[in-house]
Amino acid sequence: MAFDYDLFVIGGGSGGVRAARLAAAEAGAQVGLAEEYRMGGTCVIRGCVPKKLMVFASGYAGAMQDARAYGWDVAAGGFDWAAFRTRLDAELDRLEGIYRGNLQKAGVEIFDTRAVLADAHTVRLADGTEKTARHILVATGGRPFVPEFPGSEHVITSNEVFRFEALPKRILIVGGGYIACEFACILSGLGVKVTQYYRGAQILRGFDEEARGHIAGAMCDQGIGLRLGCNVQRIDRVADGLWVKATDGHDGVYDAVLYATGRVPNTAGLGLEDLGIGLKGNGAVEVDGYSQTAVPSIYAVGDVTDRINLTPVAIREGAAFVETVFKGNPTRADHELVPGAVFTRPEFGTVGLSEEEARARGGVEVYATAFRPMQSGFSGREDRVLMKLILCAHTRRVLGCHIVADHAGEMIQLAAIAIRMGATKDDFDRTVAVHPTMAEELVTLKAPVRTW
Ligand SMILES: Cc1cc2nc3c(=O)[nH]c(=O)nc-3n(C[C@H](O)[C@H](O)[C@H](O)COP(=O)(O)OP(=O)(O)OC[C@H]3O[C@@H](n4cnc5c(N)ncnc54)[C@H](O)[C@@H]3O)c2cc1C
């Protein structure tokens, strides 16, 4: 049977774009791709990229305070959100153009429309046109989830944060995951009065507990009103904003309420179940290690599969799919020892097992140190850095590394290479320190603080 395409990709985000481009440019495949919103997907348009630019913007208030301590005669005016947003929009337009251009250069045919599955080899576009393909890749990502409660229609999500007409003066952020915590620090750095509710006992569930406590403490020190064990009961619009009543009796009026309480995969109405493709409880597509669904011609990568929801993982899954299907080289998407960063202030870089995960296995040693870094110590800030290594007591292999410090995201990338290569504590110790840096503490940790 002749198909219109060798591959049709639904979704022009991190995973879909990478797969489409590699299949076309490196394997000579005929590729079509449908994107219903903007090319580049969540990462480029309303995730990693605009968020990181806001992280940079928010860092200048502290930097200017530090500068004065270092002898600079600087006076900060206010933060001009409108000026920043104009530049941000232009940058996102530029990046979107690059993504589109790269696909076109590779010969991918782009459809700026929604697509759904019609059968195992057919996608249907919004205008009813059908396109056939030998293989279909579902890469539709995810979207923010807001639970229903009285007043839930008043809240915004991370999608809208980048579109504020004016920065709110007071914001309530609901959630304790990395997106909630990052926006709490960003907005607080930009001068917004931030209150954060999280229903659990500590923010950043799933990460190393000591690091979670360290970050929560730093956030409170910055003036973020963090309320744990607390959820929203109801929201009412009042004359001067949104009145929020909390489950712990707390109440307050805010200019905006941002919900960052999780994300759900974009599978509704895609036609997956009609084809017999399994969905997990939250709607994520069920796939095997090669990202193949129960229908052999249909694969899925990225957040829509809810494995590890990070851009580099979606990209790797897209590339592994192309290796497997178009290059005759069956390749499993690799989810081992994936490093990550949380762009709070200070940042958190993490790879491998947390102390709690390691403790459950037993036979582990924990090395850790917390100290005031030289740069902010000099300027009188109270920041503290945390450096932590988790070791297998028998092999001395480093099983996990957790860093809370400015630029921890940069540090953890390099530590992750060593850990991925199987580095032991002795390898770390043999490595000469780079002085004076924060990271040198990683190679000078002398004795375990705990053994399990
Ligand atoms: C606020 C925020 C911050 C983040 N920060 C980071 C970070 O710092 N580091 C990191 O690694 N990850 C980060 N992420 C996660 C990262 O953005 C995602 O893991 C990544 O974008 C997933 O890529 P994807 O290709 O699976 O999906 P997406 O990038 O979401 O792309 C899916 C695309 O499919 C389109 N689409 C959906 N349905 C259809 C349809 N039926 N037809 C046509 N098109 C469709 C959507 O419009 C979208 O463009 C962040 C996410 C958010 C929300």
The ligand as a Tripos MOL2 file, in Angstrom:
@<TRIPOS>MOLECULE
LIG
   53    58     1     0     0
SMALL
NO_CHARGES

@<TRIPOS>ATOM
      1 C1          6.5020   26.0180   33.0350 C.3       1 LIG1
      2 C2          7.3090   24.8290   32.5640 C.ar      1 LIG1
      3 C3          8.6680   24.8120   32.7690 C.ar      1 LIG1
      4 C4          9.4200   23.7490   32.3310 C.ar      1 LIG1
      5 N1         10.7660   23.7620   32.5540 N.ar      1 LIG1
      6 C5         11.5360   22.7430   32.1280 C.ar      1 LIG1
      7 C6         12.9420   22.7690   32.3170 C.ar      1 LIG1
      8 O1         13.4830   23.7100   32.8990 O.2       1 LIG1
      9 N2         13.6620   21.7420   31.8410 N.ar      1 LIG1
     10 C7         13.0990   20.6830   31.1900 C.ar      1 LIG1
     11 O2         13.8110   19.7850   30.7490 O.2       1 LIG1
     12 N3         11.7460   20.6250   31.0110 N.ar      1 LIG1
     13 C8         10.9710   21.6350   31.4570 C.ar      1 LIG1
     14 N4          9.6180   21.5910   31.2500 N.ar      1 LIG1
     15 C9          9.0280   20.3910   30.6280 C.3       1 LIG1
     16 C10         9.1840   20.4180   29.1120 C.3       1 LIG1
     17 O3          8.6660   21.6190   28.6020 O.3       1 LIG1
     18 C11         8.4710   19.2240   28.5050 C.3       1 LIG1
     19 O4          8.9560   18.0480   29.1130 O.3       1 LIG1
     20 C12         8.6870   19.1130   27.0080 C.3       1 LIG1
     21 O5          8.2570   20.2740   26.3480 O.3       1 LIG1
     22 C13         7.9580   17.8960   26.4590 C.3       1 LIG1
     23 O6          8.0580   17.8390   25.0730 O.3       1 LIG1
     24 P1          6.9550   17.0850   24.2060 P.3       1 LIG1
     25 O7          7.4630   17.0770   22.8070 O.co2     1 LIG1
     26 O8          6.5990   15.8190   24.8420 O.co2     1 LIG1
     27 O9          5.6400   17.9900   24.3260 O.3       1 LIG1
     28 P2          5.3780   19.5360   24.0900 P.3       1 LIG1
     29 O10         6.6360   20.3120   24.0830 O.co2     1 LIG1
     30 O11         4.3230   19.9020   25.0500 O.co2     1 LIG1
     31 O12         4.8050   19.5920   22.6170 O.3       1 LIG1
     32 C14         3.5660   19.0560   22.2640 C.3       1 LIG1
     33 C15         2.9950   19.8610   21.1280 C.3       1 LIG1
     34 O13         1.8930   19.1690   20.5690 O.3       1 LIG1
     35 C16         0.8970   20.1180   20.1980 C.3       1 LIG1
     36 N5         -0.3650   19.3740   20.1090 N.ar      1 LIG1
     37 C17        -1.0560   18.7940   21.1180 C.ar      1 LIG1
     38 N6         -2.1190   18.1120   20.6390 N.ar      1 LIG1
     39 C18        -2.0840   18.2680   19.2880 C.ar      1 LIG1
     40 C19        -2.9010   17.7850   18.2220 C.ar      1 LIG1
     41 N7         -3.9410   16.9760   18.4490 N.pl3     1 LIG1
     42 N8         -2.5970   18.1460   16.9570 N.ar      1 LIG1
     43 C20        -1.5340   18.9630   16.7010 C.ar      1 LIG1
     44 N9         -0.7200   19.4270   17.6690 N.ar      1 LIG1
     45 C21        -0.9860   19.0710   18.9430 C.ar      1 LIG1
     46 C22         0.9570   21.1480   21.2980 C.3       1 LIG1
     47 O14         0.4250   22.3890   20.8610 O.3       1 LIG1
     48 C23         2.4710   21.2290   21.5540 C.3       1 LIG1
     49 O15         3.0820   22.2320   20.7880 O.3       1 LIG1
     50 C24         8.8200   22.6550   31.6690 C.ar      1 LIG1
     51 C25         7.4290   22.6650   31.4540 C.ar      1 LIG1
     52 C26         6.6800   23.7310   31.9040 C.ar      1 LIG1
     53 C27         5.2070   23.7320   31.6710 C.3       1 LIG1
@<TRIPOS>BOND
     1     1     2 1
     2     2     3 ar
     3     2    52 ar
     4     3     4 ar
     5     4     5 ar
     6     4    50 ar
     7     5     6 ar
     8     6     7 ar
     9     6    13 1
    10     7     8 2
    11     7     9 ar
    12     9    10 ar
    13    10    11 2
    14    10    12 ar
    15    12    13 ar
    16    13    14 ar
    17    14    15 1
    18    14    50 ar
    19    15    16 1
    20    16    17 1
    21    16    18 1
    22    18    19 1
    23    18    20 1
    24    20    21 1
    25    20    22 1
    26    22    23 1
    27    23    24 1
    28    24    25 2
    29    24    26 1
    30    24    27 1
    31    27    28 1
    32    28    29 2
    33    28    30 1
    34    28    31 1
    35    31    32 1
    36    32    33 1
    37    33    34 1
    38    33    48 1
    39    34    35 1
    40    35    36 1
    41    35    46 1
    42    36    37 ar
    43    36    45 ar
    44    37    38 ar
    45    38    39 ar
    46    39    40 ar
    47    39    45 ar
    48    40    41 1
    49    40    42 ar
    50    42    43 ar
    51    43    44 ar
    52    44    45 ar
    53    46    47 1
    54    46    48 1
    55    48    49 1
    56    50    51 ar
    57    51    52 ar
    58    52    53 1
@<TRIPOS>SUBSTRUCTURE
     1 LIG1         1 GROUP 0 **** ****
